[in-house]
Amino acid sequence: MLDRYLTAPYTQLTPRKPGKLRGTRSFRALLVAPLLSAALLAGAAAYATPARQEQAPAQFTNPLLPSGPDPWITQVDGVYYYMHTLGKEIALWRTDNIANLAKAQKTVIWKPPATGPNAHSIWAPELHRLDGTWYLYYSATASGHKDDANRAVFVLENTDPDPTKGTWVDRGRINTAYPGIDGSVFEHGGKRYFVYSPYVGPVSGLAIAEMENPWSLKGPENILTTADQPWEKQGGRAIVEGPEFLAGPKGDLFIVYSASACWSDDYALGLLHAPAGSDPMDAAAWTKSDGSVFHRANGVYATGHNGFFKSPDGKEDWIIYHANPGPGMKCTAKRAPHMQRFGWTADGRPDFGEPAAAGTQLAVPSGSNR
């Protein structure tokens, strides 16, 4: 409307009959003037309004960061809390859009003591929300030692609603029967369970125990499996580690784990399955997949140490894992975090597909802030 008045001939805005309102504006012009003033003021106000913030990305590409071994994501109420192995400390990244992870602020939330059973080699942190309180499980090695016999899983506790704030209290070592790494927790049938990778003789395994509370176990501890297949022995060591529970849509129970040495290009994911209604403590209820279920492809190598999370609207299942961008890169900080959506087969088994090639445009989890 303003354009129409600005482009109208001047004669349309002045009296046409001499002697009437000569030297003044016509009645129509008197009506137009306020409109012009209001429109111009509105335009000026628009220019004075601060620019809108840049819209959050609706897509992302892998890797999420240039480095990030043993990555983990917890998504709560649309907020993503991310972490990975740093070795000498534990930090959290917080963001409401995972595509912005590289821009998210990093908050160091805990540093180990100078000496003691959890003094160094701080690995594989996992953040869990249990009974309204934050618990953080991590692996560590005793001061003065670098061997597997002195590795164990420890837990920190924080009652603040925001895990990047408040005070983290050291709850000490989980009372596992063996030394080991990669502790995780899950709930099933009204009970809470702890799974980890113990060192059992010359090989590593996967073990489970019921929890008395978030920092201690009760009752027996059962070995579910050990590294007994050729694909679990790549790189010169027989290793199964990083167990993560996954509930199937038909009630089946799954534990997804990493196998072979982390320095092998064939570090990959395997699957344990127990039918619906099974007792998770019953080792006989679990059967192992015939070969890996997620492995190197599309220029992505050493795919492993996974975790799972839901999209903010609860409609999608996502996996996060680390991988190398090329062959022969071994077990270093070059391992970077990747994530992608996965689905389910008709019989209710997870279908992870293949790792998405680096640089592939992927949609962010559904329900994310955009």
Sequence and secondary structure as in RCSB ss.txt:
>XXXX:A:sequence
MLDRYLTAPYTQLTPRKPGKLRGTRSFRALLVAPLLSAALLAGAAAYATPARQEQAPAQFTNPLLPSGPDPWITQ
VDGVYYYMHTLGKEIALWRTDNIANLAKAQKTVIWKPPATGPNAHSIWAPELHRLDGTWYLYYSATASGHKDDAN
RAVFVLENTDPDPTKGTWVDRGRINTAYPGIDGSVFEHGGKRYFVYSPYVGPVSGLAIAEMENPWSLKGPENILT
TADQPWEKQGGRAIVEGPEFLAGPKGDLFIVYSASACWSDDYALGLLHAPAGSDPMDAAAWTKSDGSVFHRANGV
YATGHNGFFKSPDGKEDWIIYHANPGPGMKCTAKRAPHMQRFGWTADGRPDFGEPAAAGTQLAVPSGSNR
>XXXX:A:secstr
 HHHHHHS GGGGS SSTTSSTTS  HHHHHHHHHHHHHHHHHHHHHHS        SEE S SSS  SS EEEE
ETTEEEEE   BS EEEEEESSGGGGGGS EEEEE   SSSTTSEEEEEEEEEEETTEEEEEEEEE TT  SGGG
EEEEEEEE SSSTTSS  EEEEE   SS EEEEEEEEETTEEEEEEEEEETTEEEEEEEEEEETTEEEEEEEEEE
E  SGGGGTTSS  EEEEEEEE TTS EEEEEEES TTSTT EEEEEEE TT  TT GGG EE SS SB  BTTB
EEEEEEEEEE TTS  EEEEEEEESSTT  SSTT EEEEEEEEE TTS EE      TT  EE  TT   
